[in-house]
Amino acid sequence: MEGGVWGKKRFLSSKRLGGVLREQRAKLYIIRRCVVMLLCWHD
């Protein structure tokens, strides 16, 4: 039983980590899009 609980805990933590990474990537993507739009407007 203990092994199963540990496996579940590890799975949840890794899933949460993936979500955080995805959020950061999404933020970077949005920021990049804003920068590109601003540069295009300046032209």
KASUL-V184550 format. One record per pair of residues at least 6 apart in sequence whose C-alpha atoms are under 6 Angstrom apart, sorted by the first residue. I is the first residue (numbers start at 1). GAP is how many residues later the second one is. D is the distance in Angstrom with one decimal. If there is no record, write none. Layout:
i=<I & I>
gap=<GAP & GAP>
d=<D & D>
This chain:
none
